[in-house]
Every structure is written in C-alpha cells, then in structure tokens.
Amino acid sequence: METERLILRPWEDRDRAPLAAILGDPHVRRYYPSTATPEEVNAQIDHAIARTAEHGFHFWAAEHKADRKLIGLVGVASLSDRMRTVIDSDPGVEIGWQFDKNYWGQGLAPEGARAWLDHAWKTLGFAEVVAFTAQTNLPSQRVMEKIGMRRDPADDFAHPNLAEGHPLRQHVLYRIKRPG
Ligand SMILES: CC(C)(COP(=O)(O)OP(=O)(O)OC[C@H]1O[C@@H](n2cnc3c(N)ncnc32)[C@H](O)[C@@H]1OP(=O)(O)O)[C@@H](O)C(=O)NCCC(=O)NCCS
C-alpha cells in the first residue's frame, strides 16, 4: 500500500536491524514495560510474516518514501486470545503503530493508520476495529482520535500481562466502525 509519504509493506530481512534500533529505544518504548531486544524483534517479525501468510494482514513495515528508510510499523492484527478475554464485545481485530522518534510530529502514524483502516473496511471486510494503549500514552491516543476512533471510558481495562500496581496497567480502548 502507498500513501502520500509512506510505503506500507510486508517485512523483509533488511528490516530486522532498523526495527531493532527503533524498538530498542527507551524513549520510543516509554509506554511499554520494556524496550524490545533484537531477539524479540526478530520473533515479532517472524510472527508477522507467518500471520500475513495465513491471514493476509498483520502489523507491517512503514517505509519513508522520501529517503527509503524503515521508520516504523503500522497495521491491523487479530487480537490475541488473552486480549479477547478482557475486551468486551471485541471485533477480533486491532490497529497499532510504533514509529522512529526522529519522524514524530509529522502526522505519519495517522497517515499510515488511515490507509490501513481503509484496507480493513474495503479489502479485509472488517466492520469494526479497536485500538488500545496505556492510559498515560497520550500521543497514541491523539493518533486514535485523529483517525476518527472514539473512547468509551466504560471500555477501559487493566492489561492482563501487567501486575496490579504497575504504572502502565490501566488501559484505554478506542473503537471505530466501518463508515456507513
Ligand atoms: C504514537 C506515535 C505513533 C505518534 O506518531 P506521529 O507520527 O508522531 O503522530 P502525529 O504526528 O500525528 O502526532 C500525534 C501526537 O504525538 C505527540 N507528539 C508529536 N511529536 C512528538 C514528539 N516529538 N515527542 C512527544 N510527543 C509527540 C503529540 O501529542 C501529537 O498530537 P498533536 O498532533 O495533536 O500535537 C509515536 O509517538 C510513537 O511511535 N510512539 C511510541 C510508540 C507507541 O507508544 N506506540 C503506540 C502503542 S499503543
């Protein structure tokens, strides 16, 4: 898929080192329990390749058209069984993003996410998509709002992988339905 400034494509082996640099950055990961190690990033890419082969979609690479660099990930993915136990009336699919901090503040995440939502409605045939993040992750919630997602505080939940008292445990949930 292509947007004005991005190419959104499946993962290639050349993405492994640049993605590890992005997800290994403590500032990029400040709303996650930890940075991702290169091994975890490799496993994440392998998982995305396998899910794409199976379903045709997952979180994909976001490449910056102007300089041909990998600058992050964005996509839609099936909700894990674990997440489905804590999200009420879930549509089975989430949208998500993580970008290189050198490219923040230019509206690139919403640009990629809008293309993915369009794909989710028109090609993948989903009727609703959710997104969730830590209650304190306001930048990500701004992206959700910019692409037309809405939060119902009644949907807020405690992340099942984080222990009680963990500062990132409380999560917010945003939803968007297929237009029309
Ligand atoms: C969330 C994220 C993808 C936003 O991407 P982006 O391309 O910068 O999106 P936008 O340019 O539309 O900016 C969205 C908001 O991010 C915040 N933001 C922008 N530039 C920023 C910067 N340099 N530092 C901190 N926050 C910034 C602002 O609140 C902005 O909202 P505004 O446009 O109303 O001011 C990006 O900040 C990121 O990768 N964060 C780390 C990973 C993450 O938390 N992912 C979400 C997990 S659920």
The ligand as a Gaussian input file, in Angstrom:
#p B3LYP/6-31G(d) Opt

LIG

0 1
 C        2.242000       7.455000      18.942000
 C        3.093000       7.739000      17.726000
 C        2.995000       6.563000      16.768000
 C        2.590000       9.028000      17.045000
 O        3.177000       9.129000      15.772000
 P        3.326000      10.522000      14.980000
 O        3.658000      10.172000      13.578000
 O        4.247000      11.402000      15.740000
 O        1.843000      11.119000      15.065000
 P        1.420000      12.668000      14.974000
 O        2.450000      13.459000      14.242000
 O        0.035000      12.683000      14.475000
 O        1.437000      13.135000      16.497000
 C        0.486000      12.575000      17.399000
 C        0.737000      13.154000      18.777000
 O        2.020000      12.746000      19.231000
 C        2.571000      13.754000      20.090000
 N        3.875000      14.126000      19.586000
 C        4.201000      14.593000      18.365000
 N        5.524000      14.785000      18.275000
 C        6.041000      14.431000      19.465000
 C        7.357000      14.399000      19.997000
 N        8.414000      14.763000      19.269000
 N        7.530000      13.966000      21.270000
 C        6.484000      13.577000      22.013000
 N        5.209000      13.571000      21.560000
 C        4.991000      13.990000      20.307000
 C        1.587000      14.912000      20.084000
 O        0.741000      14.748000      21.213000
 C        0.781000      14.664000      18.820000
 O       -0.529000      15.192000      18.877000
 P       -0.838000      16.620000      18.176000
 O       -0.554000      16.439000      16.709000
 O       -2.255000      16.863000      18.491000
 O        0.131000      17.591000      18.795000
 C        4.570000       7.933000      18.132000
 O        4.627000       8.906000      19.134000
 C        5.245000       6.671000      18.612000
 O        5.760000       5.881000      17.825000
 N        5.260000       6.460000      19.953000
 C        5.958000       5.335000      20.550000
 C        5.300000       4.001000      20.307000
 C        3.910000       3.931000      20.880000
 O        3.676000       4.364000      22.002000
 N        3.021000       3.342000      20.083000
 C        1.654000       3.166000      20.475000
 C        1.469000       1.966000      21.257000
 S       -0.259000       1.690000      21.588000

